[in-house]
Amino acid sequence: MSGYFENKVAVVTGAASGIGLGITEKLLSGGAEAVFMGDLKEENLKKEADRLNLAYPGKVFPMQTDVTKQEQVEALVKAAKNHSGHLDFVFNNAGMGMTLPTEQITFDIWRFVVDLNLMGVVYGTYSAIPIMREQGFGHIVNTGSITGRIPVPYQAVYAATKAAVVSMTESLQYELEAEGLQFSTFCPANVITPIFGNLTPPPDSVTVPDAIDYIFGEIEKKAVVIILPQSARDFEALYRLDKPEFDKFARKLAAERRENYRTKGTYY
Ligand SMILES: NC(=O)c1ccc[n+]([C@@H]2O[C@H](COP(=O)([O-])OP(=O)(O)OC[C@H]3O[C@@H](n4cnc5c(N)ncnc54)[C@H](O)[C@@H]3O)[C@@H](O)[C@H]2O)c1
């Protein structure tokens, strides 16, 4: 890794687990000055921050944060800026998965997922923008998903929030790059993390370190939309370039999931 993360101050949300924890570790091993770890789960946050603090003393700052609460996200971002006067990275990563048949989705579920997966990212982004505009630099990285780039059956709610994250990020890049700001959104397919709960991650899943290595390489190159792994890039290209073939794939997936829900009560 080059010096892109060296002596930088970063915020990471959803930092106590999975991809957010991987981002935090990568920032620290890349020479970051300070990482402000936000997560809802205080116990996990303390455990991981204590562990990382042994290896990187004085560089790890856990703050319990609910990203659905604008004032809590703003406090996290401001604390990072106040640490030494600059804010280099904000990773708006906290989020959840949601794969369910439509008839099980209530409007309360819609609001809950939108609040977490979209508004949580909006709050982090809009807390950081004025600070980064004033200093004339900064890189905001929002966690999307491959479902934000291609339609996926039984994931309408999740896909809607992730598509919004992706298009907001791309739009802001064009709006604010002239002021020195950089935006990226990464869109993984399956990454092995606790997000799968009791389910075994699908066989084509990638590990957190492999995902993070690829993502960080692309962040350094200032890529705006980062899709991984290669199989997801292939599907995304199929969707854009050969819609009839993509339709066949998506209809087959819908049929498989329909059958799995009918026979096993789950989608795979
Ligand atoms: N793992 C995958 O396959 C995958 C694929 C595509 C996208 N993603 C996205 O990656 C992000 C991280 O997911 P992960 O797989 O690491 O899951 P994870 O469950 O391991 O981690 C998510 C973290 O977010 C925290 N969190 C939940 N609600 C929160 C809130 N209101 N405020 C603050 N923190 C909160 C959780 O406590 C947890 O520590 C999510 O946005 C997810 O949608 C994951």
Ligand as a Chemical Component Dictionary entry (heavy atoms), coordinates in Angstrom:
data_LIG
# 
_chem_comp.id                   LIG 
_chem_comp.type                 NON-POLYMER 
_chem_comp.pdbx_formal_charge   0 
_chem_comp.three_letter_code    LIG 
# 
loop_
_chem_comp_atom.comp_id 
_chem_comp_atom.atom_id 
_chem_comp_atom.alt_atom_id 
_chem_comp_atom.type_symbol 
_chem_comp_atom.charge 
_chem_comp_atom.model_Cartn_x 
_chem_comp_atom.model_Cartn_y 
_chem_comp_atom.model_Cartn_z 
_chem_comp_atom.pdbx_ordinal 
LIG N1  N1  N 0  -21.214 -9.108 3.845  1  
LIG C1  C1  C 0  -21.727 -8.990 2.622  2  
LIG O1  O1  O 0  -21.900 -9.976 1.895  3  
LIG C2  C2  C 0  -22.081 -7.622 2.090  4  
LIG C3  C3  C 0  -22.307 -7.491 0.713  5  
LIG C4  C4  C 0  -22.640 -6.239 0.208  6  
LIG C5  C5  C 0  -22.727 -5.159 1.049  7  
LIG N2  N2  N 1  -22.508 -5.316 2.390  8  
LIG C6  C6  C 0  -22.646 -4.132 3.245  9  
LIG O2  O2  O 0  -21.478 -3.988 4.024  10 
LIG C7  C7  C 0  -21.782 -3.275 5.226  11 
LIG C8  C8  C 0  -21.181 -3.990 6.409  12 
LIG O3  O3  O 0  -21.777 -5.278 6.487  13 
LIG P1  P1  P 0  -21.036 -6.531 7.111  14 
LIG O4  O4  O 0  -21.203 -7.645 6.162  15 
LIG O5  O5  O -1 -19.688 -6.167 7.586  16 
LIG O6  O6  O 0  -22.033 -6.840 8.317  17 
LIG P2  P2  P 0  -21.792 -7.002 9.903  18 
LIG O7  O7  O 0  -23.127 -7.384 10.422 19 
LIG O8  O8  O 0  -20.622 -7.893 10.150 20 
LIG O9  O9  O 0  -21.416 -5.539 10.382 21 
LIG C9  C9  C 0  -22.331 -4.491 10.433 22 
LIG C10 C10 C 0  -22.008 -3.631 11.626 23 
LIG O10 O10 O 0  -22.902 -2.506 11.596 24 
LIG C11 C11 C 0  -23.337 -2.271 12.932 25 
LIG N3  N3  N 0  -24.617 -1.557 12.955 26 
LIG C12 C12 C 0  -25.853 -2.058 12.725 27 
LIG N4  N4  N 0  -26.780 -1.108 12.898 28 
LIG C13 C13 C 0  -26.108 0.017  13.250 29 
LIG C14 C14 C 0  -26.499 1.337  13.571 30 
LIG N5  N5  N 0  -27.803 1.696  13.591 31 
LIG N6  N6  N 0  -25.553 2.239  13.887 32 
LIG C15 C15 C 0  -24.241 1.893  13.885 33 
LIG N7  N7  N 0  -23.809 0.654  13.607 34 
LIG C16 C16 C 0  -24.735 -0.277 13.284 35 
LIG C17 C17 C 0  -23.447 -3.649 13.540 36 
LIG O11 O11 O 0  -23.452 -3.585 14.969 37 
LIG C18 C18 C 0  -22.224 -4.346 12.965 38 
LIG O12 O12 O 0  -21.105 -4.183 13.815 39 
LIG C19 C19 C 0  -23.312 -3.134 5.243  40 
LIG O13 O13 O 0  -23.658 -1.841 4.795  41 
LIG C20 C20 C 0  -23.772 -4.195 4.261  42 
LIG O14 O14 O 0  -25.007 -3.898 3.661  43 
LIG C21 C21 C 0  -22.189 -6.515 2.925  44 
# 
loop_
_chem_comp_bond.comp_id 
_chem_comp_bond.atom_id_1 
_chem_comp_bond.atom_id_2 
_chem_comp_bond.value_order 
_chem_comp_bond.pdbx_ordinal 
LIG N1  C1  SING 1  
LIG C1  O1  DOUB 2  
LIG C1  C2  SING 3  
LIG C2  C3  SING 4  
LIG C2  C21 DOUB 5  
LIG C3  C4  DOUB 6  
LIG C4  C5  SING 7  
LIG C5  N2  DOUB 8  
LIG N2  C6  SING 9  
LIG N2  C21 SING 10 
LIG C6  O2  SING 11 
LIG C6  C20 SING 12 
LIG O2  C7  SING 13 
LIG C7  C8  SING 14 
LIG C7  C19 SING 15 
LIG C8  O3  SING 16 
LIG O3  P1  SING 17 
LIG P1  O4  DOUB 18 
LIG P1  O5  SING 19 
LIG P1  O6  SING 20 
LIG O6  P2  SING 21 
LIG P2  O7  DOUB 22 
LIG P2  O8  SING 23 
LIG P2  O9  SING 24 
LIG O9  C9  SING 25 
LIG C9  C10 SING 26 
LIG C10 O10 SING 27 
LIG C10 C18 SING 28 
LIG O10 C11 SING 29 
LIG C11 N3  SING 30 
LIG C11 C17 SING 31 
LIG N3  C12 SING 32 
LIG N3  C16 SING 33 
LIG C12 N4  DOUB 34 
LIG N4  C13 SING 35 
LIG C13 C14 SING 36 
LIG C13 C16 DOUB 37 
LIG C14 N5  SING 38 
LIG C14 N6  DOUB 39 
LIG N6  C15 SING 40 
LIG C15 N7  DOUB 41 
LIG N7  C16 SING 42 
LIG C17 O11 SING 43 
LIG C17 C18 SING 44 
LIG C18 O12 SING 45 
LIG C19 O13 SING 46 
LIG C19 C20 SING 47 
LIG C20 O14 SING 48 
# 
